[in-house]
Amino acid sequence: MNLGSKEKIITGKEIAERMKKVKKKIGVLSGKGGVGKSTVSALLAVHYAREGYQVGIYDVDFLGPSIPRLFGIERKKYEMILSRDGLEPVYSDRLGIRVVSIQFLLPKSETPVMWRGVAVNQAIRTFLGGCSFGELDYLIFDFPPGTGEAPLTVMDFVELDGIVMVTIPHDLSYMVVEKALKMAEKFDTEIIGLVENMSYFICPKCGEKHNIFLGEDSEILAAKYGIERVIKIPIDLKLAKFADRGRIEDYGIDYFEDFDY
């Protein structure tokens, strides 16, 4: 399957046929890089999978894919295989979360994807219309930073049921996140939750809570845009270790426990 090729253009009808099998489609977006969108996407997927739902993740960050690493499935034995029904996702080891990512098709983990916008657009559409996601309760789209080619292409062809917006408690992050919020408004897509990642740090020795970033509370941003659900995820060294070791499914805390969407 030549993802960057113009030989076969995936149509909106083909994409719609695939998406018919997915009950809810959720985008994880920020606009700002380095705020932990992929970790949030993974934690959200794990939450739904533990609830007994059939879950998939589409790693839309073609230039910096990281979902396979978080789940520990980037090793060579994990491959997306082309079957009669399309390109098959890779299943996570513990919860069977279906993962689609360009990372599985690269010859080496460190191989860069050096594509311009047109090629990225074509590849995103190829995955949307050509991957066999199967019957899913939830499909989570892990978007790259910004409001450019990747989220625009997906939102042009897929009607998202909602977006989880990710920020850190920093005024610069809020400024860029607002751009993504405005983009969601233009597509008339509901913001179903605001995640304040790296919200605080609790010292493991004395138990004192520290606010590492000095921005205003994200509750203010949520109120400004009428966002009802705010989830605060602290800086947790255990989470960092599980993520680095590809064992995100083994992390015990569920920050989305009361997330009723």
Short mmCIF file of the C-alpha atoms (twelve columns), coordinates in Angstrom:
data_MODEL
# 
_entry.id   MODEL 
# 
loop_
_atom_site.group_PDB 
_atom_site.id 
_atom_site.type_symbol 
_atom_site.label_atom_id 
_atom_site.label_alt_id 
_atom_site.label_comp_id 
_atom_site.label_asym_id 
_atom_site.label_seq_id 
_atom_site.Cartn_x 
_atom_site.Cartn_y 
_atom_site.Cartn_z 
_atom_site.pdbx_PDB_model_num 
ATOM 1   C CA . MET A 1   0.000   0.000  0.000  1 
ATOM 2   C CA . ASN A 2   1.689   3.189  -1.211 1 
ATOM 3   C CA . LEU A 3   0.414   5.796  1.234  1 
ATOM 4   C CA . GLY A 4   1.831   8.809  -0.550 1 
ATOM 5   C CA . SER A 5   0.800   7.680  -4.013 1 
ATOM 6   C CA . LYS A 6   -1.790  9.422  -6.142 1 
ATOM 7   C CA . GLU A 7   -2.628  6.186  -7.970 1 
ATOM 8   C CA . LYS A 8   -5.798  5.649  -5.948 1 
ATOM 9   C CA . ILE A 9   -7.582  8.472  -4.192 1 
ATOM 10  C CA . ILE A 10  -9.669  7.286  -1.259 1 
ATOM 11  C CA . THR A 11  -13.153 8.775  -1.561 1 
ATOM 12  C CA . GLY A 12  -15.398 10.195 1.120  1 
ATOM 13  C CA . LYS A 13  -17.837 7.352  0.472  1 
ATOM 14  C CA . GLU A 14  -15.191 4.733  1.262  1 
ATOM 15  C CA . ILE A 15  -14.302 6.518  4.479  1 
ATOM 16  C CA . ALA A 16  -17.967 6.831  5.456  1 
ATOM 17  C CA . GLU A 17  -18.449 3.080  4.981  1 
ATOM 18  C CA . ARG A 18  -15.601 2.371  7.395  1 
ATOM 19  C CA . MET A 19  -16.801 4.898  9.958  1 
ATOM 20  C CA . LYS A 20  -20.327 3.441  9.954  1 
ATOM 21  C CA . LYS A 21  -18.961 0.609  12.084 1 
ATOM 22  C CA . VAL A 22  -17.742 2.994  14.798 1 
ATOM 23  C CA . LYS A 23  -20.280 4.121  17.395 1 
ATOM 24  C CA . LYS A 24  -18.346 7.086  18.808 1 
ATOM 25  C CA . LYS A 25  -15.430 8.960  17.313 1 
ATOM 26  C CA . ILE A 26  -13.407 11.155 19.686 1 
ATOM 27  C CA . GLY A 27  -10.540 13.473 18.809 1 
ATOM 28  C CA . VAL A 28  -7.761  14.334 21.273 1 
ATOM 29  C CA . LEU A 29  -6.442  17.737 20.316 1 
ATOM 30  C CA . SER A 30  -4.504  20.647 21.718 1 
ATOM 31  C CA . GLY A 31  -2.935  22.952 19.202 1 
ATOM 32  C CA . LYS A 32  0.104   23.087 21.491 1 
ATOM 33  C CA . GLY A 33  2.912   20.568 21.300 1 
ATOM 34  C CA . GLY A 34  4.481   18.884 24.309 1 
ATOM 35  C CA . VAL A 35  1.390   18.841 26.506 1 
ATOM 36  C CA . GLY A 36  0.944   15.062 26.527 1 
ATOM 37  C CA . LYS A 37  -1.832  14.483 23.987 1 
ATOM 38  C CA . SER A 38  -0.684  10.967 23.120 1 
ATOM 39  C CA . THR A 39  -0.481  9.950  26.764 1 
ATOM 40  C CA . VAL A 40  -3.994  11.325 27.293 1 
ATOM 41  C CA . SER A 41  -5.232  9.451  24.199 1 
ATOM 42  C CA . ALA A 42  -3.718  6.234  25.536 1 
ATOM 43  C CA . LEU A 43  -5.175  6.726  29.031 1 
ATOM 44  C CA . LEU A 44  -8.614  7.440  27.559 1 
ATOM 45  C CA . ALA A 45  -8.446  4.314  25.407 1 
ATOM 46  C CA . VAL A 46  -7.380  2.216  28.404 1 
ATOM 47  C CA . HIS A 47  -10.288 3.654  30.414 1 
ATOM 48  C CA . TYR A 48  -12.867 2.604  27.813 1 
ATOM 49  C CA . ALA A 49  -11.248 -0.795 27.274 1 
ATOM 50  C CA . ARG A 50  -11.342 -1.543 31.002 1 
ATOM 51  C CA . GLU A 51  -15.055 -0.724 30.917 1 
ATOM 52  C CA . GLY A 52  -15.484 -3.559 28.441 1 
ATOM 53  C CA . TYR A 53  -15.778 -1.526 25.231 1 
ATOM 54  C CA . GLN A 54  -14.170 -2.297 21.876 1 
ATOM 55  C CA . VAL A 55  -11.646 0.511  21.385 1 
ATOM 56  C CA . GLY A 56  -9.306  1.689  18.654 1 
ATOM 57  C CA . ILE A 57  -6.721  4.461  18.352 1 
ATOM 58  C CA . TYR A 58  -5.784  6.117  15.098 1 
ATOM 59  C CA . ASP A 59  -2.361  7.739  15.527 1 
ATOM 60  C CA . VAL A 60  -2.817  10.698 13.174 1 
ATOM 61  C CA . ASP A 61  0.584   12.167 14.033 1 
ATOM 62  C CA . PHE A 62  2.357   10.882 10.922 1 
ATOM 63  C CA . LEU A 63  5.457   13.013 11.506 1 
ATOM 64  C CA . GLY A 64  5.898   12.046 15.159 1 
ATOM 65  C CA . PRO A 65  3.967   8.841  15.923 1 
ATOM 66  C CA . SER A 66  4.210   7.680  19.530 1 
ATOM 67  C CA . ILE A 67  1.132   5.562  20.314 1 
ATOM 68  C CA . PRO A 68  2.846   2.220  19.478 1 
ATOM 69  C CA . ARG A 69  5.673   3.040  21.901 1 
ATOM 70  C CA . LEU A 70  3.260   3.825  24.736 1 
ATOM 71  C CA . PHE A 71  1.640   0.414  24.326 1 
ATOM 72  C CA . GLY A 72  4.920   -1.437 23.817 1 
ATOM 73  C CA . ILE A 73  3.929   -2.695 20.374 1 
ATOM 74  C CA . GLU A 74  6.488   -1.059 18.119 1 
ATOM 75  C CA . ARG A 75  8.779   -4.072 18.009 1 
ATOM 76  C CA . LYS A 76  9.206   -5.897 14.723 1 
ATOM 77  C CA . LYS A 77  6.797   -8.751 15.512 1 
ATOM 78  C CA . TYR A 78  3.945   -6.221 15.475 1 
ATOM 79  C CA . GLU A 79  2.954   -5.360 11.920 1 
ATOM 80  C CA . MET A 80  -0.096  -4.015 10.143 1 
ATOM 81  C CA . ILE A 81  -0.944  -6.773 7.663  1 
ATOM 82  C CA . LEU A 82  -2.804  -6.191 4.414  1 
ATOM 83  C CA . SER A 83  -5.802  -8.551 4.253  1 
ATOM 84  C CA . ARG A 84  -8.759  -8.776 1.890  1 
ATOM 85  C CA . ASP A 85  -10.640 -6.341 4.140  1 
ATOM 86  C CA . GLY A 86  -7.838  -3.786 4.212  1 
ATOM 87  C CA . LEU A 87  -4.907  -2.890 6.402  1 
ATOM 88  C CA . GLU A 88  -5.333  -4.655 9.743  1 
ATOM 89  C CA . PRO A 89  -4.626  -2.739 12.982 1 
ATOM 90  C CA . VAL A 90  -2.227  -4.039 15.612 1 
ATOM 91  C CA . TYR A 91  -3.844  -5.168 18.878 1 
ATOM 92  C CA . SER A 92  -2.355  -4.134 22.217 1 
ATOM 93  C CA . ASP A 93  -1.206  -7.061 24.342 1 
ATOM 94  C CA . ARG A 94  -3.296  -6.657 27.474 1 
ATOM 95  C CA . LEU A 95  -6.614  -5.029 26.533 1 
ATOM 96  C CA . GLY A 96  -6.791  -5.675 22.801 1 
ATOM 97  C CA . ILE A 97  -6.938  -1.999 21.823 1 
ATOM 98  C CA . ARG A 98  -6.691  -1.716 18.031 1 
ATOM 99  C CA . VAL A 99  -3.884  0.629  17.009 1 
ATOM 100 C CA . VAL A 100 -3.306  2.138  13.580 1 
ATOM 101 C CA . SER A 101 -0.079  4.091  13.078 1 
ATOM 102 C CA . ILE A 102 2.429   4.886  10.352 1 
ATOM 103 C CA . GLN A 103 5.092   3.720  12.836 1 
ATOM 104 C CA . PHE A 104 4.262   0.089  12.028 1 
ATOM 105 C CA . LEU A 105 5.150   0.633  8.371  1 
ATOM 106 C CA . LEU A 106 8.546   2.246  8.888  1 
ATOM 107 C CA . PRO A 107 11.716  0.151  8.347  1 
ATOM 108 C CA . LYS A 108 13.235  1.406  11.630 1 
ATOM 109 C CA . SER A 109 11.721  3.128  14.656 1 
ATOM 110 C CA . GLU A 110 13.949  6.161  14.097 1 
ATOM 111 C CA . THR A 111 13.111  6.505  10.374 1 
ATOM 112 C CA . PRO A 112 11.672  9.994  9.790  1 
ATOM 113 C CA . VAL A 113 8.529   10.662 7.774  1 
ATOM 114 C CA . MET A 114 9.432   13.663 5.621  1 
ATOM 115 C CA . TRP A 115 6.221   14.511 3.824  1 
ATOM 116 C CA . ARG A 116 4.610   17.748 2.731  1 
ATOM 117 C CA . GLY A 117 0.954   18.526 3.302  1 
ATOM 118 C CA . VAL A 118 -0.443  16.823 0.198  1 
ATOM 119 C CA . ALA A 119 1.246   13.520 1.045  1 
ATOM 120 C CA . VAL A 120 0.055   13.697 4.661  1 
ATOM 121 C CA . ASN A 121 -3.494  14.389 3.457  1 
ATOM 122 C CA . GLN A 122 -3.409  11.386 1.138  1 
ATOM 123 C CA . ALA A 123 -1.966  9.080  3.797  1 
ATOM 124 C CA . ILE A 124 -4.569  10.097 6.378  1 
ATOM 125 C CA . ARG A 125 -7.346  9.391  3.896  1 
ATOM 126 C CA . THR A 126 -5.760  6.070  2.916  1 
ATOM 127 C CA . PHE A 127 -5.747  4.934  6.538  1 
ATOM 128 C CA . LEU A 128 -9.307  6.167  7.102  1 
ATOM 129 C CA . GLY A 129 -10.711 4.375  4.078  1 
ATOM 130 C CA . GLY A 130 -8.308  1.474  3.833  1 
ATOM 131 C CA . CYS A 131 -7.849  0.258  7.402  1 
ATOM 132 C CA . SER A 132 -10.053 -2.486 8.771  1 
ATOM 133 C CA . PHE A 133 -10.987 -0.956 12.131 1 
ATOM 134 C CA . GLY A 134 -13.921 -3.352 12.426 1 
ATOM 135 C CA . GLU A 135 -16.834 -2.874 14.813 1 
ATOM 136 C CA . LEU A 136 -15.834 -0.381 17.499 1 
ATOM 137 C CA . ASP A 137 -17.553 1.332  20.393 1 
ATOM 138 C CA . TYR A 138 -14.906 4.072  20.450 1 
ATOM 139 C CA . LEU A 139 -12.293 5.240  17.961 1 
ATOM 140 C CA . ILE A 140 -9.879  7.791  19.377 1 
ATOM 141 C CA . PHE A 141 -7.980  10.088 17.027 1 
ATOM 142 C CA . ASP A 142 -4.629  11.135 18.467 1 
ATOM 143 C CA . PHE A 143 -3.907  14.369 16.601 1 
ATOM 144 C CA . PRO A 144 -0.529  16.090 16.202 1 
ATOM 145 C CA . PRO A 145 0.016   19.662 17.448 1 
ATOM 146 C CA . GLY A 146 -1.541  22.523 15.538 1 
ATOM 147 C CA . THR A 147 -4.672  23.222 13.547 1 
ATOM 148 C CA . GLY A 148 -3.324  22.223 10.154 1 
ATOM 149 C CA . GLU A 149 -3.406  19.339 7.698  1 
ATOM 150 C CA . ALA A 150 -4.025  16.379 10.014 1 
ATOM 151 C CA . PRO A 151 -7.031  17.570 12.054 1 
ATOM 152 C CA . LEU A 152 -8.506  19.415 9.073  1 
ATOM 153 C CA . THR A 153 -8.343  16.327 6.858  1 
ATOM 154 C CA . VAL A 154 -9.927  14.059 9.450  1 
ATOM 155 C CA . MET A 155 -12.647 16.573 10.334 1 
ATOM 156 C CA . ASP A 156 -13.417 17.110 6.644  1 
ATOM 157 C CA . PHE A 157 -14.218 13.397 6.220  1 
ATOM 158 C CA . VAL A 158 -15.246 12.225 9.697  1 
ATOM 159 C CA . GLU A 159 -17.962 13.734 11.868 1 
ATOM 160 C CA . LEU A 160 -16.375 13.598 15.300 1 
ATOM 161 C CA . ASP A 161 -18.750 13.051 18.199 1 
ATOM 162 C CA . GLY A 162 -16.556 15.148 20.433 1 
ATOM 163 C CA . ILE A 163 -13.100 16.494 21.175 1 
ATOM 164 C CA . VAL A 164 -11.036 16.158 24.336 1 
ATOM 165 C CA . MET A 165 -8.820  19.237 24.515 1 
ATOM 166 C CA . VAL A 166 -5.458  18.961 26.280 1 
ATOM 167 C CA . THR A 167 -3.486  21.756 27.913 1 
ATOM 168 C CA . ILE A 168 -1.017  22.366 30.705 1 
ATOM 169 C CA . PRO A 169 -1.596  25.071 33.356 1 
ATOM 170 C CA . HIS A 170 0.446   27.684 31.524 1 
ATOM 171 C CA . ASP A 171 -0.796  30.889 29.916 1 
ATOM 172 C CA . LEU A 172 1.147   30.314 26.686 1 
ATOM 173 C CA . SER A 173 -0.457  26.883 26.351 1 
ATOM 174 C CA . TYR A 174 -3.906  28.373 26.963 1 
ATOM 175 C CA . MET A 175 -3.318  30.926 24.202 1 
ATOM 176 C CA . VAL A 176 -2.499  28.227 21.618 1 
ATOM 177 C CA . VAL A 177 -5.207  25.855 22.864 1 
ATOM 178 C CA . GLU A 178 -7.775  28.581 22.273 1 
ATOM 179 C CA . LYS A 179 -6.885  28.453 18.580 1 
ATOM 180 C CA . ALA A 180 -7.815  24.769 18.553 1 
ATOM 181 C CA . LEU A 181 -11.014 25.553 20.448 1 
ATOM 182 C CA . LYS A 182 -11.929 28.104 17.784 1 
ATOM 183 C CA . MET A 183 -11.259 25.530 15.078 1 
ATOM 184 C CA . ALA A 184 -13.606 23.078 16.800 1 
ATOM 185 C CA . GLU A 185 -16.254 25.803 16.872 1 
ATOM 186 C CA . LYS A 186 -15.919 26.283 13.117 1 
ATOM 187 C CA . PHE A 187 -16.599 22.571 12.610 1 
ATOM 188 C CA . ASP A 188 -19.441 22.710 15.144 1 
ATOM 189 C CA . THR A 189 -17.783 19.924 17.136 1 
ATOM 190 C CA . GLU A 190 -18.524 19.610 20.842 1 
ATOM 191 C CA . ILE A 191 -15.676 19.869 23.350 1 
ATOM 192 C CA . ILE A 192 -16.563 17.010 25.679 1 
ATOM 193 C CA . GLY A 193 -13.696 17.533 28.091 1 
ATOM 194 C CA . LEU A 194 -10.678 19.665 28.955 1 
ATOM 195 C CA . VAL A 195 -7.647  17.853 30.339 1 
ATOM 196 C CA . GLU A 196 -5.205  19.887 32.396 1 
ATOM 197 C CA . ASN A 197 -2.133  17.680 32.103 1 
ATOM 198 C CA . MET A 198 0.909   18.097 34.374 1 
ATOM 199 C CA . SER A 199 -1.510  19.906 36.647 1 
ATOM 200 C CA . TYR A 200 0.545   19.645 39.821 1 
ATOM 201 C CA . PHE A 201 3.183   17.537 41.551 1 
ATOM 202 C CA . ILE A 202 2.895   15.838 44.928 1 
ATOM 203 C CA . CYS A 203 6.218   15.282 46.655 1 
ATOM 204 C CA . PRO A 204 6.578   11.536 47.378 1 
ATOM 205 C CA . LYS A 205 8.528   12.273 50.574 1 
ATOM 206 C CA . CYS A 206 6.484   14.964 52.326 1 
ATOM 207 C CA . GLY A 207 3.169   14.795 50.426 1 
ATOM 208 C CA . GLU A 208 3.156   18.531 49.715 1 
ATOM 209 C CA . LYS A 209 1.414   19.671 46.546 1 
ATOM 210 C CA . HIS A 210 3.418   21.871 44.184 1 
ATOM 211 C CA . ASN A 211 2.119   23.826 41.180 1 
ATOM 212 C CA . ILE A 212 5.011   23.575 38.728 1 
ATOM 213 C CA . PHE A 213 3.391   25.862 36.148 1 
ATOM 214 C CA . LEU A 214 2.083   29.252 37.190 1 
ATOM 215 C CA . GLY A 215 -0.761  29.783 34.726 1 
ATOM 216 C CA . GLU A 216 -4.328  30.465 35.790 1 
ATOM 217 C CA . ASP A 217 -6.581  27.530 36.588 1 
ATOM 218 C CA . SER A 218 -7.924  25.711 33.514 1 
ATOM 219 C CA . GLU A 219 -11.394 25.947 35.054 1 
ATOM 220 C CA . ILE A 220 -11.417 29.564 33.841 1 
ATOM 221 C CA . LEU A 221 -10.733 28.495 30.252 1 
ATOM 222 C CA . ALA A 222 -13.365 25.767 30.536 1 
ATOM 223 C CA . ALA A 223 -15.964 28.244 31.783 1 
ATOM 224 C CA . LYS A 224 -15.155 30.639 28.947 1 
ATOM 225 C CA . TYR A 225 -15.993 27.971 26.344 1 
ATOM 226 C CA . GLY A 226 -18.767 26.210 28.249 1 
ATOM 227 C CA . ILE A 227 -16.790 22.997 28.806 1 
ATOM 228 C CA . GLU A 228 -18.389 20.977 31.582 1 
ATOM 229 C CA . ARG A 229 -15.809 18.254 32.182 1 
ATOM 230 C CA . VAL A 230 -12.344 19.183 33.455 1 
ATOM 231 C CA . ILE A 231 -9.865  16.388 34.217 1 
ATOM 232 C CA . LYS A 232 -6.639  17.211 36.065 1 
ATOM 233 C CA . ILE A 233 -3.723  14.824 35.652 1 
ATOM 234 C CA . PRO A 234 -0.703  15.409 37.891 1 
ATOM 235 C CA . ILE A 235 2.958   14.938 37.109 1 
ATOM 236 C CA . ASP A 236 3.371   11.322 38.164 1 
ATOM 237 C CA . LEU A 237 6.736   9.568  37.967 1 
ATOM 238 C CA . LYS A 238 5.002   6.183  37.906 1 
ATOM 239 C CA . LEU A 239 2.986   7.208  34.845 1 
ATOM 240 C CA . ALA A 240 6.169   8.408  33.156 1 
ATOM 241 C CA . LYS A 241 7.873   5.069  33.843 1 
ATOM 242 C CA . PHE A 242 4.947   2.992  32.563 1 
ATOM 243 C CA . ALA A 243 4.740   5.145  29.424 1 
ATOM 244 C CA . ASP A 244 8.478   4.967  28.728 1 
ATOM 245 C CA . ARG A 245 8.456   1.187  29.157 1 
ATOM 246 C CA . GLY A 246 5.469   0.677  26.846 1 
ATOM 247 C CA . ARG A 247 3.245   -0.497 29.672 1 
ATOM 248 C CA . ILE A 248 0.570   2.200  29.697 1 
ATOM 249 C CA . GLU A 249 -2.098  -0.501 30.091 1 
ATOM 250 C CA . ASP A 250 -0.588  -1.502 33.447 1 
ATOM 251 C CA . TYR A 251 -0.861  1.991  34.969 1 
ATOM 252 C CA . GLY A 252 -3.357  1.706  37.793 1 
ATOM 253 C CA . ILE A 253 -4.937  5.151  38.101 1 
ATOM 254 C CA . ASP A 254 -7.967  5.976  35.941 1 
ATOM 255 C CA . TYR A 255 -8.292  9.760  35.611 1 
ATOM 256 C CA . PHE A 256 -11.346 9.292  33.390 1 
ATOM 257 C CA . GLU A 257 -13.258 7.251  35.970 1 
ATOM 258 C CA . ASP A 258 -16.043 9.855  36.160 1 
ATOM 259 C CA . PHE A 259 -15.873 10.724 32.455 1 
ATOM 260 C CA . ASP A 260 -19.381 9.738  31.404 1 
ATOM 261 C CA . TYR A 261 -19.181 10.202 27.645 1 
# 
